[in-house]
Amino acid sequence: MASYITIPPERAGLELDEFLCLTYPLLNKGFLRTKVREGAILVDGMRASPSQRLREFQVLVVQFDEEEVLPEAPVAPTLQIPVLFEDEHVLAVDKPSDLAAEPERWAKANASLAGALLDLALDRSALDAADPTQPTAGLEFRPRLLHRLDKDTTGVVLVAKTLFAERVLRAAFELGAVEKRYLALVEGDYTLEQGQTEVIDLPIGPEEKRGGRMRVDRKDGKPSQTRVGIAWRYRGYTLLECQPLTGRTHQIRVHLSELGFPLAVDPVYGRRRSLSLSEFKRDYRRKRGAIEHPLIERLTLHAANIDFPDPASACFAHLREEAGADGAQKTPITLADFALARRIRVEAPLPRDLARVLKQLEKARPA
């Protein structure tokens, strides 16, 4: 049975695929774009392209095949993801460890950050999850992840709530107008004076024989830079402040490992899967019959804060007007625009497991 949907005034100007994502929140964008190209979704009875701009009171005709296998909606974690900042354009959340950004290819049923963000954007209890092909007005915005963290890295993740904010902030990332700061606990006494910083400038590329793993590749790798400074010292360990100046996969982990200072816990680029008190406390004694539990069992890497230009700043007003006219935006965004923008800084608190490790290191291995 076909569904007939009239475009309301407040959503005129949206691209067809964006409108469909808001109307069918449990179906992914790729699937909906395919349905448009196949002619299963018509605009005023005519075939359309996924990027076609919609006008007020146009009518969509949506026909899904009853026998068709539908894509699964991303699964939300059991615990609610803390929101660190939110306004009309932007959402910043505190990602916990052991949570992938997107549904994993071979484990679609596992929870992901995408599922958590979908829950933040809609009330799933108001939807008929058994039939995601039924249109709904339950989604106020479509979350757009602007960057990712490794599954076992904690900290702040930035999300755009509008197409306009996504355009501004993606340009900010590309032009280097977004500053991200990580805390990395590494093995060894890092050779840098307190208060000084240095830039690790080593090209990175994929390791062909080991899928998903990266390496320093001085011949064919992409330019990669990470600014590093000392946050705190312990005997045999260093807490580093790391600012990635480029955005390569596993960049911080690869750079630090290449210099001989891998993360204290990193099963891929380091030598540990976990860190226990007995490994660094000289006089450690385990109680008879007791089992020692690791202090931390994931990457000792935390996205501590992010500093970005506010899309609501006055310097972007002409771009918002341009977007509001017909939905299209043609004026390029430059570094000069970002120089005038108001800045927003969001911080993520230190997670319990990493805070526990640092506390024990301060007791057992003070600098």
N, C-alpha and C positions, 0 to 999 in steps of 0.2 A: 504494500500500500504506500502511495506517495504522500509526502508531507509538503504542505504549502506554507511558506514563511514570508511574511511581509517585512521589509527592511524598515525598522523604526527610525525616526529622525535623529536620535542620538548616536546611531551607528552608521549613518550615511557617510560616505568617504572612505570607509574601511575597504581594504582589499578583500576579495571574495574568500580566500583561504583563511584570513584572519577572522572574518565574521564566522566562518564555519567552525573554527577552533573554539570560539566563545559559545557557540550554539550546541556543539557536540563535544564537550570537554573530555569525555572518556575515549575519544578516538584521536589518534595522533595526526599531526599535520600532513605527514607524507601520505598516509592512507586517504585523507580527504582530498588532497591535490590530485591523486590518482583517479578518484571518483569523478572529479570535475573534468579531467582530460578524457575519461571514458564516456562522458555525456550523461552520467547518472545524476548530475546536478546541473540544472538549467536556470538561467536568469531571464525572466519574462518569456519563458518558452524557448529560448535560444541557447545554444552551446556557448560557453564562455571559457576564459583562461583563469587560472587560479589567482593571478594578480589583477584581475579586472576590478576597478573601483565601483562600488555600489552607490546607487542613488536612493534617496528617500522614496519609500513606498513601492520600490521594485519588488517583484515576487519571485522567490526561489521555489523550484520544484525539485524535491530531493527523493530519489528512489534507490533504496538499498535492496540487494538481492537477499531474499530470506535464507538461502542456502550458503551464503558467503561466510567464510571464516574471518571474524573480526579481530583486529589487533587487541592485545591485552592492555588495559590501562596501567600506568606505573603504580606500584604498590607503595603506600606510605608506611613509615616505621611506626612501631607501637607507641614510642614516646614522641611527644610533640617537639618540633624543632624550635628553639628559642629565637624570637625575632629581636634583633639588636637595634634596628632602625626601620622606619617606614614613613613615607609620605605619598603623595598622589602619583609620583613617578617611579620611585625606587623602593626596593625592599632589600634589607641586609639581614642574613640569618647566620646563626652559629652552628656550623656543621659538626656533628660528633664523629668519632672514629668509627670504622667498620660500616661506612655508609657510602656507596658509590653515588656519583653525581647523577648518572643516567642508568636506566635498567641495563644490567649486564647481559651481554649477548647470549651466554649459555646459562643464565640464571634469571630469566625474566620474572620469576615469581618472587625474587628477593626484593626487599624494600630498597628504595632509592631516594635521593634528595628531590628528584623530579616529582615523585609521588607525594612527598611531604609538601612541596610547594603547591601542587594541585589541591591538596586538602586545605591549604591556607586561602586559596582563591575561591573555593566553593564549599558548599555544605553538601557533602556526599549523601547524607541522610535524606536530602530532599530529592535525590536522583533515583531513578529506577536502574540500578547497576546491572540488572539482568537484561536490560534492553538499551544499550548505549546509542542505538540508532534513533531514539526519540529526542526531538529537539527540546532544549531547555534554556531558560534565561538565567540559570544559576551561577554562571561564571561572570564575575565583574571585570576581571582582567586575566590575560594569559601570561603566566610567569615566563620570563625569558632569561635563562642563565647566561651571564656575561663572561664568566670564566669558571674554571673547575679546580677542585682540589683532589689529590689522590685519595683513594678510598680510606686509607688509614691516616690521613692528615686531618687535623681539626682546625677550626677557626672560621673567620668571617668569609662569607660568599655574597657577592653582589648580584641582584636580580632586577631587571627592568620590568616595570608594570605596563608600560605603554610603548607603542612603536616609536614615538618621538624620543623617549628616553633611551630606548635601545640604540637608535641611530646616533645620538649625541655621545653615549658612553662607549659604544664600540669604536667610534672615531677617537675618543679620548684614550682608549687602550692602545690603538694603533699608533697614535702620535706621542705616546709616552706621557700623557697627562694624568695618568692614574698611578698612585704610589702604593705599593703593597709591601708590608713589612712582616717577615717571618721570624720566629724564634726557632733555632736549631741547636739541639744538644748533640755535640760531636765528640768522638774519641780524640784524645790527644790535647796537648797544650798548643793552641793555635798561635802561630808566629806573627803576632801583630800587637802593637802597643795599645794600651787602653786609651780610648778617645780617637784613635786613628781609624781610617777605613781604607779599603783597597777594592779594586774592581777585578774580579776573576773574568778574564776575556778568553774563553776557549770555545771553539765551534762544536756543536753537538749534532749528531745524526743517529739514526737507528742502527742497532746491532743486528745485522742481517740474519745471523744464524740463531738468534734468540729473540723470538717475537715479543714485542711489547717492551723490550729493554733498550735503553739508549746508551750512548758512549761518546766520549770526546773523539771527534773525527776531524783532524786538522786539514785533511785534504778535501773532503766533500761535505763536511758538516755545515749547518747554518750558523751565522754569527750569534753568539750567546754571551751575555754579560750579567754578572751578579755582583752587586756591591755588598761587602761584608765588613762588619765591625764587631767588637767585643761587647757583649752584654754583661757577662760575669764569668769569672774563672774558678775552676776547681782543680785540684791536683789530678792530672790525667784526663780531665774532661773540660770542655769549653762550651759555654752557652753563647751562641752567635746571633747577631741581628743580621738578617739577609734581606736584601731588596733586589728582586729580579728586575733587571732593566729590559729584558726581552722575555718572551713567554714560551720557551721550549718545554716539551714534555720532560718531567723529572729533572728540570734544570738545576735546582739547588742541590739535589741529591747527587747528581752526576759531577757537578763542579767540585763539591766538597770531597767526594770520594777520590777524584782524580788527584787532588792535592794531598791525599793521605790523611784526611780528617773526615771519615764517613760518619753518618749519623750513628749515635750510640746504639740505636735499634734500627736496622734496615736489612732485611733478609736478602735483598736484591743487590744493593751496592755496598753493603757493609758485611758484618760477620755475625750479627745476632738477630734472633727472632724475638728476644725479650731481654730484660735487664733486671737482675735480682740484687738485693742488698748484699748478699754474700760475695758478689763479684768485685765490690769495691770497699767494703768495710773490713779492715784488717782483723779485728778481734771478734768477728761475727761468730756467734754460737747458736745453733739451732736447738730449741727445746727437744728433749727426748720424745720421740714418737710424733713430733710435729712435722708438717710438710711446708716447705718454704714456697710461698706464692710470689711470682714476679711482681716487681713494682710497676712495670709497664710492659705491655705486649703488643706494641704497635709503633709506627714510625715516631721518632722523637722530633717531630716537626709540627709547628703550630702557626697558622696564619693569624698573627696578633692584631693587625689593624689594616685598614685601607683608607686612603684619602683620595677623593674624586671630585670633579666639578659638578655642581648642582644643576641639573637640567632646567630647573625653574628660574635660574639666574636671568637677569634682565638682558644680558648680552645674547641670549638665545631667543628673544621675543620675536624677531623677524622670521626665524625658522619655524616657530610655533604657528605664526600667522600663515606662513606659506603652507604648512602641513594642514591647517584647518580649512584652507580655501578649497582644495580638491583632493587632499590626501597625498598628493605628490610633493616631493622635496627635491629640489635641484641644486640649491646653493650649497657649495662645499663647506665643510667645517674645517677651520684652520687652527693652528696653535694660538693665533692672536685672539680667537674667541675664548679659548680656555684661559688665557692670561687674565681676562676680565671677569671670569666666572667666580661666584662664591664657592668656597670649598666645604665639603662635608667629610668629617673623619669619624669612622666607626671602629670601635675596639671590641675584640672578643676576649672574654676572661680566660685566664690560664686553666686548662682542663685539670681535673683532679689527679689523674695518673701522672701527668708531667710535673705538676706542682709537688706531688709526693716524692718523685725522684729528686727534684732540685733541693727539697728540704733535707733529704737524707744525704745528698752529696755535700751540702753545706756543713752538716754535722761530721761526716766521716772524712771528707776530702776538701777542707777549706783551703783556699789559695794561700 
